[in-house]
Amino acid sequence: MSPTTLNIIEKTIHNKLGSRISVSKCCKYFETIEKDRSISPIAFMNHFSIELAETIEFFVELERQGVMKSTYEFYCEKCHAFWGRAEVFNKISIRFVCKSCHTENAGVENARMVFWLSAQTEV
């Protein structure tokens, strides 16, 4: 991860989360994320013991600055199999049928917002 990206993350931690989490621990967390691996706001929230609203606000600010990108992933409510992904909210399918168990699912109710490190963070 580039020093510029780490600097953006550090400043955003200070601006959005204040002293509620350790800057160095948070930066290490981001440095360990593998390319093409999503980051769940819930997992981040639990890892750092902060509120979900704070986590989303922090991630959205990092997205605004080009560090992260958000998408929506769909999982079957019955067997939890991954079904697909949408880049933006208005592209979420109204309904989908699970390829594994053939259960019909509601799209929005079974969509999870996840974030990805942007490609430019590797420079």
PyRosetta script that sets phi, psi and omega in degrees:
from pyrosetta import init, pose_from_sequence

init()
pose = pose_from_sequence("MSPTTLNIIEKTIHNKLGSRISVSKCCKYFETIEKDRSISPIAFMNHFSIELAETIEFFVELERQGVMKSTYEFYCEKCHAFWGRAEVFNKISIRFVCKSCHTENAGVENARMVFWLSAQTEV")
pose.set_psi(1, 137.9)
pose.set_omega(1, -175.3)
pose.set_phi(2, -72.4)
pose.set_psi(2, 152.0)
pose.set_omega(2, 175.5)
pose.set_phi(3, -58.7)
pose.set_psi(3, -33.4)
pose.set_omega(3, 178.4)
pose.set_phi(4, -63.5)
pose.set_psi(4, -43.9)
pose.set_omega(4, 179.2)
pose.set_phi(5, -63.9)
pose.set_psi(5, -44.7)
pose.set_omega(5, 178.3)
pose.set_phi(6, -61.2)
pose.set_psi(6, -37.3)
pose.set_omega(6, 178.3)
pose.set_phi(7, -64.1)
pose.set_psi(7, -42.0)
pose.set_omega(7, 177.6)
pose.set_phi(8, -62.8)
pose.set_psi(8, -43.9)
pose.set_omega(8, 179.5)
pose.set_phi(9, -62.0)
pose.set_psi(9, -46.1)
pose.set_omega(9, 179.6)
pose.set_phi(10, -58.5)
pose.set_psi(10, -48.3)
pose.set_omega(10, -179.9)
pose.set_phi(11, -62.7)
pose.set_psi(11, -38.8)
pose.set_omega(11, -179.7)
pose.set_phi(12, -68.7)
pose.set_psi(12, -37.0)
pose.set_omega(12, 175.5)
pose.set_phi(13, -59.4)
pose.set_psi(13, -49.2)
pose.set_omega(13, -179.9)
pose.set_phi(14, -59.8)
pose.set_psi(14, -43.5)
pose.set_omega(14, -176.7)
pose.set_phi(15, -73.5)
pose.set_psi(15, -37.3)
pose.set_omega(15, -173.6)
pose.set_phi(16, -100.4)
pose.set_psi(16, -31.8)
pose.set_omega(16, -173.7)
pose.set_phi(17, -115.7)
pose.set_psi(17, -8.9)
pose.set_omega(17, 178.4)
pose.set_phi(18, 57.2)
pose.set_psi(18, -130.5)
pose.set_omega(18, -177.7)
pose.set_phi(19, -99.5)
pose.set_psi(19, 12.5)
pose.set_omega(19, -176.8)
pose.set_phi(20, -71.2)
pose.set_psi(20, -21.4)
pose.set_omega(20, 174.9)
pose.set_phi(21, -135.4)
pose.set_psi(21, 157.6)
pose.set_omega(21, 178.7)
pose.set_phi(22, -75.3)
pose.set_psi(22, 125.7)
pose.set_omega(22, 179.2)
pose.set_phi(23, -60.8)
pose.set_psi(23, -45.9)
pose.set_omega(23, -177.3)
pose.set_phi(24, -65.5)
pose.set_psi(24, -40.3)
pose.set_omega(24, 178.6)
pose.set_phi(25, -66.5)
pose.set_psi(25, -38.2)
pose.set_omega(25, 179.5)
pose.set_phi(26, -67.5)
pose.set_psi(26, -43.1)
pose.set_omega(26, 178.3)
pose.set_phi(27, -62.7)
pose.set_psi(27, -40.7)
pose.set_omega(27, 177.2)
pose.set_phi(28, -62.6)
pose.set_psi(28, -39.0)
pose.set_omega(28, 177.7)
pose.set_phi(29, -56.9)
pose.set_psi(29, -48.1)
pose.set_omega(29, -179.6)
pose.set_phi(30, -67.4)
pose.set_psi(30, -35.9)
pose.set_omega(30, -179.3)
pose.set_phi(31, -66.5)
pose.set_psi(31, -26.3)
pose.set_omega(31, -177.9)
pose.set_phi(32, -86.9)
pose.set_psi(32, -7.5)
pose.set_omega(32, -178.8)
pose.set_phi(33, -72.7)
pose.set_psi(33, 126.4)
pose.set_omega(33, -179.5)
pose.set_phi(34, -76.7)
pose.set_psi(34, 151.5)
pose.set_omega(34, 177.2)
pose.set_phi(35, -58.7)
pose.set_psi(35, 142.6)
pose.set_omega(35, 179.3)
pose.set_phi(36, 65.9)
pose.set_psi(36, 22.5)
pose.set_omega(36, 175.2)
pose.set_phi(37, -111.7)
pose.set_psi(37, 128.8)
pose.set_omega(37, -178.9)
pose.set_phi(38, -77.1)
pose.set_psi(38, 159.0)
pose.set_omega(38, 177.9)
pose.set_phi(39, -118.9)
pose.set_psi(39, 119.4)
pose.set_omega(39, 178.2)
pose.set_phi(40, -83.7)
pose.set_psi(40, 128.7)
pose.set_omega(40, 175.5)
pose.set_phi(41, -57.7)
pose.set_psi(41, -34.3)
pose.set_omega(41, 179.6)
pose.set_phi(42, -65.3)
pose.set_psi(42, -44.9)
pose.set_omega(42, 179.5)
pose.set_phi(43, -63.3)
pose.set_psi(43, -42.5)
pose.set_omega(43, 178.6)
pose.set_phi(44, -62.6)
pose.set_psi(44, -46.0)
pose.set_omega(44, 179.6)
pose.set_phi(45, -57.5)
pose.set_psi(45, -47.1)
pose.set_omega(45, -180.0)
pose.set_phi(46, -66.8)
pose.set_psi(46, -39.2)
pose.set_omega(46, -178.9)
pose.set_phi(47, -62.6)
pose.set_psi(47, -39.6)
pose.set_omega(47, -176.4)
pose.set_phi(48, -104.7)
pose.set_psi(48, 3.8)
pose.set_omega(48, 177.9)
pose.set_phi(49, 53.2)
pose.set_psi(49, 51.7)
pose.set_omega(49, 175.5)
pose.set_phi(50, -123.7)
pose.set_psi(50, 169.7)
pose.set_omega(50, -177.8)
pose.set_phi(51, -73.7)
pose.set_psi(51, 151.4)
pose.set_omega(51, 179.2)
pose.set_phi(52, -62.0)
pose.set_psi(52, -41.6)
pose.set_omega(52, 179.8)
pose.set_phi(53, -59.9)
pose.set_psi(53, -41.0)
pose.set_omega(53, 177.4)
pose.set_phi(54, -64.1)
pose.set_psi(54, -40.9)
pose.set_omega(54, -179.6)
pose.set_phi(55, -63.1)
pose.set_psi(55, -48.4)
pose.set_omega(55, 179.9)
pose.set_phi(56, -61.7)
pose.set_psi(56, -44.9)
pose.set_omega(56, 179.2)
pose.set_phi(57, -60.0)
pose.set_psi(57, -41.9)
pose.set_omega(57, 178.1)
pose.set_phi(58, -63.5)
pose.set_psi(58, -48.1)
pose.set_omega(58, -179.6)
pose.set_phi(59, -64.7)
pose.set_psi(59, -41.0)
pose.set_omega(59, 179.9)
pose.set_phi(60, -64.3)
pose.set_psi(60, -38.1)
pose.set_omega(60, 177.0)
pose.set_phi(61, -65.8)
pose.set_psi(61, -40.6)
pose.set_omega(61, 176.4)
pose.set_phi(62, -64.5)
pose.set_psi(62, -35.0)
pose.set_omega(62, 176.2)
pose.set_phi(63, -66.7)
pose.set_psi(63, -42.7)
pose.set_omega(63, 179.1)
pose.set_phi(64, -59.5)
pose.set_psi(64, -32.3)
pose.set_omega(64, -179.3)
pose.set_phi(65, -89.7)
pose.set_psi(65, 2.1)
pose.set_omega(65, 175.4)
pose.set_phi(66, 87.3)
pose.set_psi(66, 8.3)
pose.set_omega(66, -179.6)
pose.set_phi(67, -83.7)
pose.set_psi(67, -34.7)
pose.set_omega(67, -177.4)
pose.set_phi(68, -128.3)
pose.set_psi(68, 165.5)
pose.set_omega(68, 176.1)
pose.set_phi(69, -136.9)
pose.set_psi(69, 136.1)
pose.set_omega(69, 179.9)
pose.set_phi(70, -100.3)
pose.set_psi(70, 148.8)
pose.set_omega(70, 172.5)
pose.set_phi(71, -143.8)
pose.set_psi(71, 172.3)
pose.set_omega(71, 176.5)
pose.set_phi(72, -117.3)
pose.set_psi(72, 130.6)
pose.set_omega(72, 178.0)
pose.set_phi(73, -112.5)
pose.set_psi(73, 145.8)
pose.set_omega(73, -178.6)
pose.set_phi(74, -112.3)
pose.set_psi(74, 135.7)
pose.set_omega(74, 178.3)
pose.set_phi(75, -131.9)
pose.set_psi(75, 144.5)
pose.set_omega(75, 178.2)
pose.set_phi(76, -66.3)
pose.set_psi(76, 134.3)
pose.set_omega(76, 179.7)
pose.set_phi(77, -71.2)
pose.set_psi(77, -21.3)
pose.set_omega(77, -178.0)
pose.set_phi(78, -89.8)
pose.set_psi(78, -54.6)
pose.set_omega(78, -174.8)
pose.set_phi(79, -107.2)
pose.set_psi(79, -4.4)
pose.set_omega(79, 177.4)
pose.set_phi(80, 66.5)
pose.set_psi(80, 18.2)
pose.set_omega(80, 177.9)
pose.set_phi(81, -71.5)
pose.set_psi(81, 143.3)
pose.set_omega(81, 176.3)
pose.set_phi(82, -68.6)
pose.set_psi(82, 133.2)
pose.set_omega(82, 179.9)
pose.set_phi(83, -109.5)
pose.set_psi(83, -41.1)
pose.set_omega(83, -177.4)
pose.set_phi(84, 176.8)
pose.set_psi(84, -170.9)
pose.set_omega(84, -174.2)
pose.set_phi(85, -144.1)
pose.set_psi(85, 146.0)
pose.set_omega(85, 173.9)
pose.set_phi(86, -125.6)
pose.set_psi(86, 140.5)
pose.set_omega(86, -179.2)
pose.set_phi(87, -75.6)
pose.set_psi(87, -33.5)
pose.set_omega(87, -178.8)
pose.set_phi(88, -134.7)
pose.set_psi(88, 158.0)
pose.set_omega(88, -174.5)
pose.set_phi(89, -57.7)
pose.set_psi(89, -41.9)
pose.set_omega(89, -175.9)
pose.set_phi(90, -73.5)
pose.set_psi(90, 1.0)
pose.set_omega(90, 175.6)
pose.set_phi(91, -102.0)
pose.set_psi(91, 4.8)
pose.set_omega(91, 177.9)
pose.set_phi(92, -70.3)
pose.set_psi(92, 129.5)
pose.set_omega(92, 177.8)
pose.set_phi(93, -63.7)
pose.set_psi(93, 142.7)
pose.set_omega(93, 178.3)
pose.set_phi(94, -67.5)
pose.set_psi(94, -42.0)
pose.set_omega(94, 177.6)
pose.set_phi(95, -141.9)
pose.set_psi(95, 153.6)
pose.set_omega(95, 173.1)
pose.set_phi(96, -146.2)
pose.set_psi(96, 153.0)
pose.set_omega(96, 178.7)
pose.set_phi(97, -107.0)
pose.set_psi(97, 127.5)
pose.set_omega(97, -179.0)
pose.set_phi(98, -64.4)
pose.set_psi(98, 133.0)
pose.set_omega(98, 179.1)
pose.set_phi(99, -73.3)
pose.set_psi(99, -22.1)
pose.set_omega(99, -177.7)
pose.set_phi(100, -87.8)
pose.set_psi(100, -51.3)
pose.set_omega(100, -174.6)
pose.set_phi(101, -113.0)
pose.set_psi(101, -1.1)
pose.set_omega(101, 176.5)
pose.set_phi(102, 65.1)
pose.set_psi(102, 21.8)
pose.set_omega(102, 175.7)
pose.set_phi(103, -78.9)
pose.set_psi(103, 137.2)
pose.set_omega(103, 175.0)
pose.set_phi(104, -82.9)
pose.set_psi(104, 131.7)
pose.set_omega(104, -176.1)
pose.set_phi(105, -123.6)
pose.set_psi(105, 150.1)
pose.set_omega(105, 171.8)
pose.set_phi(106, -81.4)
pose.set_psi(106, 133.5)
pose.set_omega(106, -174.8)
pose.set_phi(107, -64.5)
pose.set_psi(107, -57.9)
pose.set_omega(107, -175.2)
pose.set_phi(108, -62.8)
pose.set_psi(108, -41.7)
pose.set_omega(108, -178.2)
pose.set_phi(109, -66.1)
pose.set_psi(109, -20.5)
pose.set_omega(109, -178.0)
pose.set_phi(110, -114.7)
pose.set_psi(110, 18.9)
pose.set_omega(110, 177.1)
pose.set_phi(111, -97.3)
pose.set_psi(111, 140.0)
pose.set_omega(111, 176.5)
pose.set_phi(112, -121.8)
pose.set_psi(112, 131.8)
pose.set_omega(112, 177.1)
pose.set_phi(113, -80.6)
pose.set_psi(113, 127.3)
pose.set_omega(113, 176.4)
pose.set_phi(114, -129.4)
pose.set_psi(114, 160.8)
pose.set_omega(114, -179.3)
pose.set_phi(115, -123.2)
pose.set_psi(115, 152.5)
pose.set_omega(115, -179.7)
pose.set_phi(116, -129.6)
pose.set_psi(116, 147.0)
pose.set_omega(116, 171.6)
pose.set_phi(117, -70.5)
pose.set_psi(117, 133.4)
pose.set_omega(117, 179.6)
pose.set_phi(118, -68.9)
pose.set_psi(118, 154.2)
pose.set_omega(118, -179.4)
pose.set_phi(119, -57.2)
pose.set_psi(119, -34.9)
pose.set_omega(119, -176.7)
pose.set_phi(120, -69.7)
pose.set_psi(120, -12.1)
pose.set_omega(120, 179.2)
pose.set_phi(121, -70.5)
pose.set_psi(121, -14.6)
pose.set_omega(121, -176.8)
pose.set_phi(122, -87.9)
pose.set_psi(122, -7.7)
pose.set_omega(122, -175.7)
pose.set_phi(123, -63.8)
pose.dump_pdb("model.pdb")
